[in-house]
Amino acid sequence: MSDPTHSDVTREQAEDAVRVLLRWAGEDPSREGLLDTPKRVVKAYRDWFSGYEEDPGEYLRRTFEEVEGYDELVVLRGIEFESHCEHHMAPIIGRAHVGYLPDKKVVGISKLARVVDGFARRFQVQEKLTAQIAHCILETLQPRGVGVVIDASHECMTTRGVHKRGVSMVTSQMLGTFREDARTRAEFLRFIDIDGH
Ligand SMILES: Nc1nc2c(ncn2[C@@H]2O[C@H](COP(=O)(O)OP(=O)(O)OP(=O)(O)O)[C@@H](O)[C@H]2O)c(=O)[nH]1
């Protein structure tokens, strides 16, 4: 496990910060059950926040030329993701639905899920996450339109704060034809049928 390339904080310092939080909560970080906890937490953070090491747009650079004639809607729905809210550093668990109307360039479909993860694995606000995914696809793939809908639950309001379970937040970002043409947008929304998930 290496330190993030952009960070000026070492792994040892990050582990010390975890020990401080444990002590602050009333724990003894030197008791046996907690000895390896700082190491585990830092490892988990490298996983949860690996998005800072990525340029998600890079996933969309390789396109399929053989399918250049395809000019209808492409939708990947129900992309599970895990993120963390930047307010409480609590998990955001949800699904993203991503569609685009190609203009010559078509990508490998898994790359849309990689773009979602690249932005989700950072500290986020759901509206920002939704917009970042849509704008990244628009700028890199230059399709005629992009639509992103995210349906997610925020642990900052289920396990703490207002303690409301079974609540999900839905956000959408429509760009290009998805914004301008009601029929394209309606077809996308019909395809994703978010209540069906
Ligand atoms: N719009 C939006 N709000 C979010 C998101 N994630 C967390 N929040 C909200 O951010 C707000 C932060 O409000 P504050 O009043 O500063 O924080 P707080 O005292 O912890 O608020 P409570 O959660 O109400 O206890 C809360 O209302 C959260 O529910 C998100 O992705 N989008």
The ligand as a Tripos MOL2 file, in Angstrom:
@<TRIPOS>MOLECULE
LIG
   32    34     1     0     0
SMALL
NO_CHARGES

@<TRIPOS>ATOM
      1 N1        -27.5980   18.7160   -0.7580 N.pl3     1 LIG1
      2 C1        -26.8440   17.7940   -0.1360 C.ar      1 LIG1
      3 N2        -26.7730   17.8050    1.2030 N.ar      1 LIG1
      4 C2        -26.0110   16.8620    1.8060 C.ar      1 LIG1
      5 C3        -25.3170   15.8890    1.1050 C.ar      1 LIG1
      6 N3        -24.6600   15.1040    1.9970 N.ar      1 LIG1
      7 C4        -24.9670   15.5990    3.2150 C.ar      1 LIG1
      8 N4        -25.7870   16.6700    3.1000 N.ar      1 LIG1
      9 C5        -26.3860   17.5790    4.1050 C.3       1 LIG1
     10 O1        -25.4600   18.5600    4.4760 O.3       1 LIG1
     11 C6        -26.0200   19.2510    5.5730 C.3       1 LIG1
     12 C7        -24.9280   19.7620    6.5080 C.3       1 LIG1
     13 O2        -25.6250   20.5600    7.4080 O.3       1 LIG1
     14 P1        -25.0390   21.1300    8.7800 P.3       1 LIG1
     15 O3        -26.1620   21.8080    9.4920 O.co2     1 LIG1
     16 O4        -23.8060   21.9180    8.5050 O.co2     1 LIG1
     17 O5        -24.5590   19.8070    9.5210 O.3       1 LIG1
     18 P2        -25.2350   19.0280   10.7320 P.3       1 LIG1
     19 O6        -25.3670   19.9270   11.9030 O.co2     1 LIG1
     20 O7        -24.4350   17.7730   10.9210 O.co2     1 LIG1
     21 O8        -26.6920   18.7350   10.1460 O.3       1 LIG1
     22 P3        -27.6850   17.5010   10.4050 P.3       1 LIG1
     23 O9        -27.3030   16.4310    9.4180 O.co2     1 LIG1
     24 O10       -29.0450   18.0790   10.0840 O.co2     1 LIG1
     25 O11       -27.5190   17.0710   11.8190 O.co2     1 LIG1
     26 C8        -27.0070   18.2860    6.2060 C.3       1 LIG1
     27 O12       -28.3030   18.7890    5.9880 O.3       1 LIG1
     28 C9        -26.8010   16.9830    5.4020 C.3       1 LIG1
     29 O13       -27.9750   16.2100    5.3190 O.3       1 LIG1
     30 C10       -25.4000   15.9130   -0.3110 C.ar      1 LIG1
     31 O14       -24.8030   15.1090   -1.0210 O.2       1 LIG1
     32 N5        -26.1660   16.8890   -0.8760 N.ar      1 LIG1
@<TRIPOS>BOND
     1     1     2 1
     2     2     3 ar
     3     2    32 ar
     4     3     4 ar
     5     4     5 ar
     6     4     8 ar
     7     5     6 ar
     8     5    30 ar
     9     6     7 ar
    10     7     8 ar
    11     8     9 1
    12     9    10 1
    13     9    28 1
    14    10    11 1
    15    11    12 1
    16    11    26 1
    17    12    13 1
    18    13    14 1
    19    14    15 2
    20    14    16 1
    21    14    17 1
    22    17    18 1
    23    18    19 2
    24    18    20 1
    25    18    21 1
    26    21    22 1
    27    22    23 2
    28    22    24 1
    29    22    25 1
    30    26    27 1
    31    26    28 1
    32    28    29 1
    33    30    31 2
    34    30    32 ar
@<TRIPOS>SUBSTRUCTURE
     1 LIG1         1 GROUP 0 **** ****
